[in-house]
Each structure stands twice: as structure tokens, then as C-alpha cells.
Amino acid sequence: MIIYEQISGSVTFRNRTAVLLSDSNVISASVKRQACSGDKFDTGGVYAAQLTLKCAVPGTNSFILRGAKISLSSKYGSENAFSPVGTFWITDAKKIAGDIYQITALDAVCWLDSSSFAASYEDASGQSRIFDSVAKYMESQGEGTSLENWCFDLTAIVNSLLERMTGQSNVLTWLAYNGSVNGVYTNEYALGSGNALTFFLSTEAGSGDSDCPRDLFRHLAKLAGGFIFVNESGYLTLGQFSMPEFGTAQIDDSCIQQDSCEIADYKLQTVVITAQSDIGNGIYNSASSTVINDYSVLTPIRFQLDSNPFLDGFAAAYCRGDGQQIYENLGVIIDGVWNFAHRFRYAGNVQDVIQTAEIRPFSCIAHSEQRFHLGQKIGITYQGIYHESTITSVTWNFRGGWQLSCAGADTRSMADALRASRTDKTLSETRTRYRKYVDAVHGHGITDNTVMTQAEYDALESPDANTLYLIL
């Protein structure tokens, strides 16, 4: 299949001058977007899209190019107008020869790593203090709202920070989730009751105490059962897997590049979901599980919600009763994740079926004049067999087709069990040790802790029996 494609765009420098991009000076271009990390399917992804561009940019150098903004659009022969590919900021520009540069750029998600937040306040004694993290500042506002409104508020904070640090205003714009088309997102409502869920932020148990806004967005995306990304038009927004907004892409042998397609013989099936909060020493934790009837076509997947400041805030407000004691445990959160995590069925209540998401791992290269989207449902007819899945990684290549894939390792195999990442094992052990430490502290009546040097400790006349002293 012959695909005709044009490209258009611009490179805008910090002094607001610009150089136009077109077929005449762009040699190659590609943009990769992903919702999951590597081959592991999971919720809570917040990944920057990466642009790789080789082009001629006259009258500049590598130092001036770094930090410049790139806007790109493309148009297929069957299209009447250009469609946006994305907006990016250059992180690296290597000069190849003459005016030709090899450019790497990231979209606006990269700005979420900004970690220079600082705001002052007065403590109970009237002393001036500085918030040491975005989370502590947001917690101090005492706000309780929906997961998406938290995203909106956090976006505003990042914009304020970026304007002070870079001079650029409104770099990020939050695009509201389109509920009229997609139905509600995970944990927007308590299923079956129609009540909107409100979340508070709590760093009481030590979770989420980060000065990097992206970490908080990850926690929000995890509870929302999806991912947060910047779409092709440059808006930061919430995505769900197989959300109806994008429709269902269809590809077959006629547009699939030869020897590029692999499709798993299994789909992913949720078997365990846990929600764990250290508020109340874990007494509000909840879990739900099921069994797989046919392991020949299904492989198990587990979702674990823990060390999440918004989950802790919910537990403190509505389970412990700091606000109003409504729930005995975190089962209502489990209900939301169970029904949305990877089979997107319900909108508001368990009777309202809007779409079923199939998570079948696959990868292929498609040459087609249709545009594919992150999180889009896809139908694949390959060698006479029809499969459905969801796109968790998509790479657009200028005049080179689309690389599409869905993450999901086969956890039925012994080799995969032995290959469990060191990171996962370390996190699990750290959490276990921390919880045992908390149990020990409460068991001995210790109500406070402090850090000091050995000399400072030796100088104490009478150490407090109810305080744990951590000696540096």
C-alpha cells in the first residue's frame, strides 16, 4: 500500500522567532506515546510522548535549539486538512552536518517533573515555615473534591511554578474528561449508588510526600483506573482503556507490514485487587478476588492500590470519620477499580454497559491512512482470525506507518514468575518492613519520633520514653 503524507510545523525559539517545518526540510520524524511501562499492563501511567526529528534548521545552533518549542501536524492524501501530531519541547539537538540536526523533544508531561515548589506559611506558634512539597501545600488547603478536579488544581499549581521559573505562562491546560461520550471514569462515582466520590489528600502516613507533581498525578491516575497524557492537540487529560471517544480502529492483513504482527493467544483477566491505607494502622484495607476458569485463554493480573495520599485521605475522611464516617472500609474503591480496571463496562451503575475493553497483548506495524490513539480499542483481522484489544503504546512514523502494541506479560509461566523485577521485590519488602515498624511503635506506646546526632542524644538529661530517637 502506498501512503502519501505531508508534514507541517514550526520551531519557536525563546525569543519568539520561528522557523517553519515542511516536506522540504524534514528528513524523518516519529512520535511515541505510551500508557504503560514496558510489557507490563498497569494503570496509573503518566508518560511523556517523545518526538525524534531529523531536519534542517538554518541560522541556529544546538544551544539555541535546546528548550525551543516544536509544533507538528501531518496530512494524508485522503485528508482535506492537516491534523495535529503534537507540541513538544526540545531536550537535545545534535548537529549532524551543515544545518541538519537530530532532535529529541518531549511533550508537556515533561513539565510535571518540575520540583522547585516553595510556599511559606505560619505554624501554630507563629513561626514562618516553608512547605517542603507540593503535597504538603495541597493538603494544607483542606480541599476535598473529585479525582479530576484534583488534576485540574494540580495543573494550575504547576503552571504557576513554571511561569516563575521559565517565564512561560499557561504551558499546561487540563482538558476535562468527556463523560457524555465515555461514561464516568473509574471511581468518579460509587457504583450502584450514583454518588460522586470525594477525595482528600493526606500525607499523615508518609505517602505522596513528594515535591514532584508527576508523582501526585500518578496517584490520581491509579485511582482513576487509567492514565494521564497529553493528547495530539497539546492538552493534558485523563485517559481510560478502550474509551468510546476514539471509536474502534480496524486493521487487517492488507495494511499490516509483513512479519511485523504478533498476537498473544491469551487475554488479561483481573483476579486480585487490593486497597491498602496506613491510616488507622491498616484497619480500613480491603481486597477482592476471583478465579480464572480457563488458563488456556486467560492470564491473571493484579491491581494494588497502596502508598497513595489520596487513598489515605479518603480513608481518613470517610472510614476513620475525620469528615463523616460513611464507609467501614475501602471496599467502595475496590468496586470502582474492579469494574473499570481493564474491562471498561459500567458508567455510573452496574446495569449501564457502555463498552468492554479487551486487553490482549499484541504488536504490529500498520500502514494505513487512519489515525490511532493511545488507549483506543482496536480490532485486528490477521490470517483470517479476528481479535480485539486496546492500544497501550502507539508510535507515528512520518511516511513509515504506525507501530501499535498492547502491554501484558504472560504470568502463567514459571519463567515470568522468576523474572519478577527487583524494583517490585524491593518495594514489597520496604512496605512490609515499614508496616512492621509502625506496628512496633504503636505496640510500645511510642507517640513521636525525632532525628538527632549521637552528641545531641548524649546531651539529653532525660530521654522521653514515648519518643523514638533516630541517631544519625
Disulfide bonds with the S-S distance in Angstrom:
none
